[in-house]
């Protein structure tokens, strides 16, 4: 079983929809939680970063971390076709070791 | 400011050959880490360098190696290439290692082994 699990999708939604992306993890030592967006033929781009539990909002994006459930979420409001990409969750443990990624969820926002 | 630069962007090699990939980090960043991305395994950590020292290493065979130079530029080398080494190799730089908000990725080198 992988340390970080993520539904691969694809997830197809109409423009303007609210999108919910999720990851579960098994390592309780994870302290830093990130969401990356990756367009085809590009490297991952950091969207959101959260330390420990809680919520963080940035424009149309909201990240939530529930350490008690080992569950993190990314919400995208008013989704746009330009949001169509693969979304990757990533985590770092409290020793500051490498990023551990989920497998990625492919999102398609239809006009 | 300039981002993370990886060269070359695309590479085709034959089984048994070796390959060297290059990564130039963002100016001022001293940590460089490498990842392999494949459709089946996703993004997997290879190794991380900080101030010319390997700080962490992932679960890859010894054919995969790397180094970092005094100007923070990094190279990774894969010897005796296998078909399964075909992947997108990504480099990420950060000012310090282990800080979640600091990793910036390059666009990667697409390696195809035939």
HADDOCK unambig.tbl for C-alpha pairs under 7 A between the chains (distance, minus, plus):
assign (segid A and resid 32 and name CA) (segid B and resid 100 and name CA) 5.76 0.50 0.50
assign (segid A and resid 33 and name CA) (segid B and resid 100 and name CA) 6.99 0.50 0.50
assign (segid A and resid 34 and name CA) (segid B and resid 100 and name CA) 6.72 0.50 0.50
assign (segid A and resid 42 and name CA) (segid B and resid 107 and name CA) 4.66 0.50 0.50
assign (segid A and resid 43 and name CA) (segid B and resid 90 and name CA) 6.91 0.50 0.50
assign (segid A and resid 43 and name CA) (segid B and resid 105 and name CA) 5.62 0.50 0.50
assign (segid A and resid 43 and name CA) (segid B and resid 106 and name CA) 5.45 0.50 0.50
assign (segid A and resid 43 and name CA) (segid B and resid 107 and name CA) 4.19 0.50 0.50
assign (segid A and resid 43 and name CA) (segid B and resid 108 and name CA) 6.11 0.50 0.50
assign (segid A and resid 44 and name CA) (segid B and resid 105 and name CA) 6.03 0.50 0.50
assign (segid A and resid 45 and name CA) (segid B and resid 105 and name CA) 6.80 0.50 0.50
assign (segid A and resid 49 and name CA) (segid B and resid 100 and name CA) 6.50 0.50 0.50
assign (segid A and resid 49 and name CA) (segid B and resid 101 and name CA) 5.72 0.50 0.50
assign (segid A and resid 92 and name CA) (segid B and resid 98 and name CA) 6.92 0.50 0.50
assign (segid A and resid 92 and name CA) (segid B and resid 100 and name CA) 6.86 0.50 0.50
assign (segid A and resid 96 and name CA) (segid B and resid 97 and name CA) 6.86 0.50 0.50
assign (segid A and resid 96 and name CA) (segid B and resid 98 and name CA) 3.86 0.50 0.50
assign (segid A and resid 96 and name CA) (segid B and resid 99 and name CA) 6.87 0.50 0.50
assign (segid A and resid 97 and name CA) (segid B and resid 98 and name CA) 5.63 0.50 0.50
assign (segid A and resid 98 and name CA) (segid B and resid 45 and name CA) 6.73 0.50 0.50
assign (segid A and resid 98 and name CA) (segid B and resid 98 and name CA) 6.80 0.50 0.50
assign (segid A and resid 101 and name CA) (segid B and resid 43 and name CA) 6.14 0.50 0.50
assign (segid A and resid 103 and name CA) (segid B and resid 42 and name CA) 5.19 0.50 0.50
